Amino acid sequence: AHLARIDEVDGAVHAFLHVNREEALNDAAAIDERRAAGETLHALAGVPIAVKDNLATKGMPTTAASKILEGWIPPYDATVVSRLREAGLVILGKTNLDEFAMGSSTEHSAFGPSRNPWDLDRTPGGSGGGSSAAVAAFEAPLALGTDTGGSIRQPASLTGTVGVKPTYGAVSRYGALAMGSSLDQIGPAARTVLDAAMLHDVIGGYDHHDATSIKTEWASMADAARAGQRDGALEGLRIGVPKELASGDGFEAGVAESFQKSLELMRERGAVIVELETPHFEYAVAAYYLIMPAEVSSNLARYDSVRYGLRTGEGTVEQVMSATRREGFGAEVKRRILLGTYALSAGYFDAYYGSAQKVRTLVQDDFNKAFAQADVLAAPTSPTTAFRFGDKLDDPTAMYLADITTIPANLAGVPALSIPSGLSSTDGLPVGLQLMAPVREDARLYTSAAAIE
Ligand code: GLN
């Protein structure tokens, strides 16, 4: 049914870069047989899922929406992908993204943008616009994304779906094509909080392949979500609202209004709303756009024309390498490699990278102070609803500034998610409500989100 749906709508939506048609049908049939034979399978066995194309899938193309990896077939699965397979989920295919997950609209994909199922003239957000569009268009009930500065949450917001960035270290990054390694986190895209929580339980947990993986026994996120569905789950919950994330330049009236309605609803259900100050959040975007490109410039050095993908040009190794990188990388990726190389160079390192890391610590301090006064934090996921193609493409800074609401969570490593909070009264498009919890309190996040949903 999902393959048929993909045939029907993906010509217009373009959520997928690769559809895993035959294998998906075979895998689904194999699950049916095992179930018919009386085997007890995981609750999600047989459920189809779409996977963002910056996650390695054995035997299936993985391009990160870049020409430099066109045709590359990984010899191994990312840990999250092998966990999907073990639980019996059926991989439908690979979804579109901004090249190497750099962007907020999928317009930086080398293979053309995805379109928002709510309005095909608008972007589904990014970088994981393909995963969220697939879920919103009923092409897949579940998807995986990666979130370095908002790439799971912002597309969820713009497509009226659920998207979760777990605690940094809660889900193994082994096999994720690294963007900013100290920020990247893999997480679920889904249509409900419980669906996302069930998927989180499949992909999460310690993995020795990832040195930043947290070694701990995690609570069941599905149980946490179910706890939130009970009456009175919001009673007495302190919800902090950082005023820096709730309003200001660039926040649309329809978004602000929907956010106020969500706060009212939470209050009616017994939550206590606490206004908070997080004075350093205003510098988070600037710090992120130094730290992330610095890590990008280092991580993307591996695309050297020797080890993976594209090789073009002739002459010396250096000539082949630069010809390959010139042709293989798109403009946004090059922009970030240049920014990062500059920020890391001798003489500038302390002024840029060093200062940015100090700001990162101040943002973490703001979170610590906020969580002393509140159990979870709430904010709009994105200052705007889905924007039109081309609106921000020629102005990289405008595109970057729209990440203001999502970036603080990545800088601090805290878990954060986006749930739909209704339609904007100005344009009728979906608005997202973002919740954030302290590091390792992912279960609390699912409980509160399910209570509001
Ligand atoms: N929009 C942000 C950026 O362009 C976030 C990207 C991401 O989370 N992968 O960097």
Boltz pocket constraint, residues with backbone or C-beta under 6 A from the ligand:
constraints:
  - pocket:
      binder: B
      contacts: [[A, 100], [A, 101], [A, 102], [A, 103], [A, 104], [A, 126], [A, 127], [A, 146], [A, 147], [A, 148], [A, 149], [A, 150], [A, 151], [A, 152], [A, 179], [A, 292], [A, 399], [A, 403]]
      max_distance: 6.0
